[in-house]
Amino acid sequence: MPTIGATIELLKPITWFAPMWAFGCGIVSSGAAVGDRWAYVAGGILLAGPLICGTSQAVNDWYDREVDAINEPNRVIPSGRMPGTWGFSIAVANTLLSLVVAYWLGPWVFGAAIVGLAIAWAYSAPPFRLKRSGWWGPGAVGLCYEGLPWFTAAAAALGAFPGAEIVLIALLYSVGAHGIMTLNDFKSVEGDRQTGLASLPATLGVDKAARLACLIMGVPQLFVIFFLLAWGHPIHALIVLELLIGQVFCMRRLLRDPLKFTAWYNATGTTMFVLGMLASAFAIRAMQGAAA
């Protein structure tokens, strides 16, 4: 039986931040007053992070155990700290718990949770195993980490399908997250090549994949800036622009040695990326208030 520490390590708390942040951005962008619904908000953040994202991590580690034995043998499953089929059992248990919590949070959240969990399993598990593609895999993760939690929180807060502005900005940041997920594949290039996973770093080479990832991260933010200006929010657009310029300077360092500086970029450039999400959410919130 695995220890509590090994179980927590399997669920990878460091990965929970992105969907929890996106859920918060969805709440902000909805313009809805939270008031006395803090329990609801806390439940949604719990669902986005430890539950659904944690499930995706457990599923991924279970079906990647052979790849991890090459790339990262110290992970809990290949190292033996998560013995037998415990990794799979935890993934199933977390899936069921996620559905229970989502059902309690209401139909919009429950429907989105079903979609998110389906993608989480399809990403890693056969027969779909979306991660075999350097395009479909990061795209699926980007959608689940950014767009889906944002949309879910806004829909649940409003009690209706969110406006076009919310959907558009959430999708743009989901596309940008594709580049962030591509950077995450740099640590497993050798194992991907040996096991036939066609990640972009494995198929294009690290340098080309890094340049492509930077482009994919940057271009959607240019569209965000354009739309914020078109919607009459120049201050928020300027904030996003300044954050994008900061990312570009970080990207220049990243491209010198992607394998060396990816972790550094995730702590700097990616932080600016998610701060831009919040600035955009506040711009949409201001639009909701003006419309009211």
Number of C-alpha atoms within 10 A of each C-alpha: 11 15 10 9 10 17 18 14 17 25 27 18 14 11 16 22 16 20 27 24 22 30 29 22 29 34 28 25 30 27 20 17 11 13 6 8 11 10 11 16 19 13 16 24 22 20 27 32 26 24 27 30 31 28 28 29 24 31 27 24 23 25 18 16 19 16 21 21 15 16 16 16 15 13 18 23 25 20 14 13 18 21 13 12 11 17 24 18 14 19 25 15 12 22 25 16 16 25 20 14 18 25 16 13 18 13 14 20 25 20 14 19 27 17 13 23 21 13 21 26 22 20 26 23 17 10 8 12 19 23 21 18 17 22 16 16 23 27 23 22 26 25 24 28 30 29 26 26 32 34 30 25 28 29 23 24 25 16 13 10 15 19 15 9 17 23 18 16 25 26 20 21 27 27 25 25 31 27 24 25 20 24 25 15 19 23 17 18 20 15 18 23 15 11 13 13 21 18 25 26 26 21 17 14 13 20 16 14 24 27 17 18 22 23 15 18 27 22 14 19 24 16 15 22 22 15 18 22 15 11 14 12 19 16 13 21 25 15 16 26 18 14 20 22 15 15 22 17 11 20 23 13 16 23 19 12 13 23 16 14 16 23 16 14 19 17 11 15 24 18 13 19 23 20 17 24 25 20 21 27 27 21 22 26 21 17 18 16 12 8 7 7
